[in-house]
């Protein structure tokens, strides 16, 4: 457990302590401008330290844009906001090549002008308001950390996060993200209305002339190092089997799944969900001061990982059942005992750990 990182004489437990301290400082700084929303902050920071991208869903006026901008300031990272509109083109995001001329020789050449995607944190504001062709321009950047223009590849600087927002109430004239593209987002984070006391504090804060300055808590180099620490957190076979059981029981074509899944689910979560459950559970454990993962860590990240990967059918919609309610029931019926887990879908044959 006390292995050292390359170039640093710091044990893993010391790194965990550093990350936990940074996590607390980050939340304290963010709370200077974001009132309440504890769960949203926890999920967003868990996703960032897991090296993932997130979709933030909420009605207008809930400070989604302010949250992402404040996070970039606290992390000391470069930040660009892209307002997605129906007339936005892929080149408006990635950049474009223009014809330039050498003043001395008169020779003409193509020069690449970088688009707003070349930044550490990208706020894709109202991503469902632009056509699929432009939405797809984010795919390569999110998955490969590069942009291809004119046959040339341009690498993106790390760390790199795409944090997009969606408005759930106004769907006219929008282009819902395809399931394949939604699946590339590690988390879908729901942000709700503030409590009465929190709304009172929001009114006091926004109606004053006091200008709040946010200072950087971590650097980009620090974030990459801490992400590497999280990846090294060990996970037992028991936890892998539990995460696989939760994911596999969402698939309607699997044997032995709960009846409510057959009744309400049209399409279940794929293997990427299982991977993200384990990865983000590691981050959740480390942010809570542990260098090991337990079942409670999987449960803590199950909703943001699975809610956009479970497609409900017409019966569920008619009964007012959404993916969050299905996840609640899944966590209730999935056994935590390893012996019981082995009976579900013959998990030892599904999860094989090389010795």
NORURVEN-V234992 format. One record per residue. RES is the residue in three letters. PSI is psi in degrees with one decimal (none if undefined). OMEGA is omega in whole degrees, 0 to 359 (none if undefined). Layout:
res = (RES/RES)
psi = (PSI/PSI)
omega = (OMEGA/OMEGA)
This chain:
res = (UNK/UNK/UNK/UNK/UNK/UNK/UNK/UNK/UNK/UNK/UNK/UNK/UNK/UNK/UNK/UNK/UNK/UNK/UNK/UNK/UNK/UNK/UNK/UNK/UNK/UNK/UNK/UNK/UNK/UNK/UNK/UNK/UNK/UNK/UNK/UNK/UNK/UNK/UNK/UNK/UNK/UNK/UNK/UNK/UNK/UNK/UNK/UNK/UNK/UNK/UNK/UNK/UNK/UNK/UNK/UNK/UNK/UNK/UNK/UNK/UNK/UNK/UNK/UNK/UNK/UNK/UNK/UNK/UNK/UNK/UNK/UNK/UNK/UNK/UNK/UNK/UNK/UNK/UNK/UNK/UNK/UNK/UNK/UNK/UNK/UNK/UNK/UNK/UNK/UNK/UNK/UNK/UNK/UNK/UNK/UNK/UNK/UNK/UNK/UNK/UNK/UNK/UNK/UNK/UNK/UNK/UNK/UNK/UNK/UNK/UNK/UNK/UNK/UNK/UNK/UNK/UNK/UNK/UNK/UNK/UNK/UNK/UNK/UNK/UNK/UNK/UNK/UNK/UNK/UNK/UNK/UNK/UNK/UNK/UNK/UNK/UNK/UNK/UNK/UNK/UNK/UNK/UNK/UNK/UNK/UNK/UNK/UNK/UNK/UNK/UNK/UNK/UNK/UNK/UNK/UNK/UNK/UNK/UNK/UNK/UNK/UNK/UNK/UNK/UNK/UNK/UNK/UNK/UNK/UNK/UNK/UNK/UNK/UNK/UNK/UNK/UNK/UNK/UNK/UNK/UNK/UNK/UNK/UNK/UNK/UNK/UNK/UNK/UNK/UNK/UNK/UNK/UNK/UNK/UNK/UNK/UNK/UNK/UNK/UNK/UNK/UNK/UNK/UNK/UNK/UNK/UNK/UNK/UNK/UNK/UNK/UNK/UNK/UNK/UNK/UNK/UNK/UNK/UNK/UNK/UNK/UNK/UNK/UNK/UNK/UNK/UNK/UNK/UNK/UNK/UNK/UNK/UNK/UNK/UNK/UNK/UNK/UNK/UNK/UNK/UNK/UNK/UNK/UNK/UNK/UNK/UNK/UNK/UNK/UNK/UNK/UNK/UNK/UNK/UNK/UNK/UNK/UNK/UNK/UNK/UNK/UNK/UNK/UNK/UNK/UNK/UNK/UNK/UNK/UNK/UNK/UNK/UNK/UNK/UNK/UNK/UNK/UNK/UNK/UNK/UNK/UNK/UNK/UNK/UNK/UNK/UNK/UNK/UNK/UNK/UNK/UNK/UNK/UNK/UNK/UNK/UNK/UNK/UNK/UNK/UNK/UNK/UNK/UNK/UNK/UNK/UNK/UNK/UNK/UNK/UNK/UNK/UNK/UNK/UNK/UNK/UNK/UNK/UNK/UNK/UNK/UNK/UNK/UNK/UNK/UNK/UNK/UNK/UNK/UNK/UNK/UNK/UNK/UNK/UNK/UNK/UNK/UNK/UNK/UNK/UNK/UNK/UNK/UNK/UNK/UNK/UNK/UNK/UNK/UNK/UNK/UNK/UNK/UNK/UNK)
psi = (-25.0/34.7/155.4/149.8/155.5/128.1/-3.4/131.5/57.8/126.2/162.2/-40.3/-34.9/-37.6/-38.7/-43.3/-39.9/-43.0/-40.1/-41.5/-42.9/-37.5/-44.7/-41.6/-38.7/-46.4/-38.0/-42.3/-43.6/-33.0/-8.5/-27.3/-19.0/115.3/126.3/-143.6/43.0/-47.7/-39.0/-44.8/-43.1/-46.7/-40.0/-45.4/-36.0/-42.9/-43.2/-46.7/-13.4/2.3/45.4/175.2/155.9/149.1/126.4/118.3/126.9/158.6/164.1/148.7/12.5/16.5/33.4/-47.5/-43.4/-39.3/-47.1/-41.1/-42.2/-38.7/-43.3/-39.7/-42.1/-28.4/-3.3/36.1/155.6/148.1/135.8/137.7/129.6/115.6/110.7/127.2/163.3/-23.9/8.5/132.6/156.3/-38.4/-23.0/-20.4/-51.1/-30.0/176.0/160.0/135.9/154.2/125.1/166.2/132.8/121.8/-30.3/-49.7/-16.9/3.2/138.0/147.3/161.9/131.4/130.9/126.1/116.8/142.3/-178.2/-11.5/-19.7/75.9/165.2/-44.9/124.3/123.7/106.0/88.0/125.3/59.7/-22.7/11.0/5.4/152.7/159.0/-34.6/-40.3/-37.3/-40.0/-18.3/-21.8/-21.2/-50.3/-41.4/-42.9/-40.1/-41.7/-7.3/41.4/163.4/135.4/119.2/126.2/30.9/-1.9/143.4/132.9/111.9/149.7/150.1/139.0/151.1/154.0/125.7/136.0/116.7/108.2/157.1/151.1/144.6/117.7/-8.1/-26.9/102.3/-7.8/129.4/18.4/167.1/91.1/138.7/133.4/152.0/-36.7/-35.1/-37.5/-35.3/-21.1/-11.9/126.3/-45.0/145.7/117.2/121.6/129.9/124.9/-176.1/148.3/161.1/164.7/-43.9/-35.7/-38.7/-34.5/-43.2/-35.9/-43.7/-40.9/-41.7/-45.3/-16.4/1.3/166.0/5.1/127.0/118.5/126.1/128.6/131.4/150.1/131.1/-37.3/158.2/169.8/-39.4/-42.4/-42.7/-43.9/-42.5/-42.9/-33.1/-37.6/-38.0/-44.4/-39.6/-25.2/-2.3/127.4/148.6/128.9/160.5/-34.5/-45.7/-38.4/-42.0/-38.0/-46.1/-41.6/-38.7/-42.8/-44.9/-46.3/-27.2/-1.4/-7.7/118.1/-18.2/7.6/146.7/149.1/17.4/157.8/151.6/-35.9/-27.1/-42.5/-36.0/-32.9/-17.2/130.9/-41.3/136.5/-177.2/146.3/-176.3/-27.1/-30.0/-43.0/-43.3/-45.9/-32.6/-45.0/-45.4/-47.2/-27.5/-35.5/-47.1/-40.7/-39.9/-47.0/-40.6/-18.2/16.0/20.0/145.8/33.3/158.4/136.4/178.4/-36.6/-30.6/-40.7/-43.9/-36.5/-29.1/0.8/-43.4/-52.5/-25.9/-39.9/-21.4/-30.1/3.8/-5.9/116.2/115.7/156.1/-175.6/-38.2/-42.3/-44.0/-39.4/-30.7/2.9/26.7/124.7/179.6/-31.1/-40.6/-36.6/-40.7/-41.3/-47.3/-36.1/-43.2/-27.3/-39.2/-16.2/120.9/148.3/-16.3/133.9/-36.3/-42.6/-34.9/-35.2/-19.5/-15.8/112.3/21.7/55.5/-34.6/-26.9/-20.7/-44.4/105.1/121.7/120.5/131.4/none)
omega = (186/176/184/175/180/178/180/176/183/179/180/181/176/177/177/179/179/180/179/178/179/179/179/179/178/181/178/179/181/180/174/181/179/181/179/178/181/183/179/179/179/182/181/180/175/180/181/181/175/179/183/177/186/170/179/185/178/180/181/174/181/174/178/180/179/180/182/179/179/178/179/179/181/180/179/183/175/189/174/175/177/178/183/180/182/183/180/181/179/180/177/180/187/186/184/176/178/178/179/182/176/184/183/185/183/181/179/180/178/178/181/176/184/176/183/179/181/179/181/180/179/172/176/189/181/186/181/178/180/183/182/180/180/175/182/179/178/189/182/180/182/187/188/183/177/177/178/179/180/179/180/180/179/183/177/179/176/358/183/180/170/178/185/179/176/176/186/189/183/185/181/179/179/179/182/180/175/181/181/179/176/183/180/174/182/184/160/187/177/178/185/180/178/173/182/180/180/179/176/179/178/179/178/184/186/181/179/179/183/181/182/178/179/179/179/179/180/174/177/178/179/183/179/179/181/175/178/177/182/180/183/180/181/178/181/176/180/181/177/180/179/180/179/180/180/182/186/180/175/188/188/181/179/178/174/180/180/182/182/176/177/184/192/188/175/181/184/184/180/182/179/178/179/179/183/176/182/182/182/174/175/180/180/179/182/179/175/171/180/177/174/184/174/183/181/177/177/180/184/183/185/184/180/179/190/191/179/180/176/181/182/180/183/180/179/179/180/181/180/181/176/184/179/179/178/178/177/182/178/180/177/188/180/182/178/179/184/179/179/180/182/179/182/174/179/188/178/178/181/182/178/180/180/179/none)
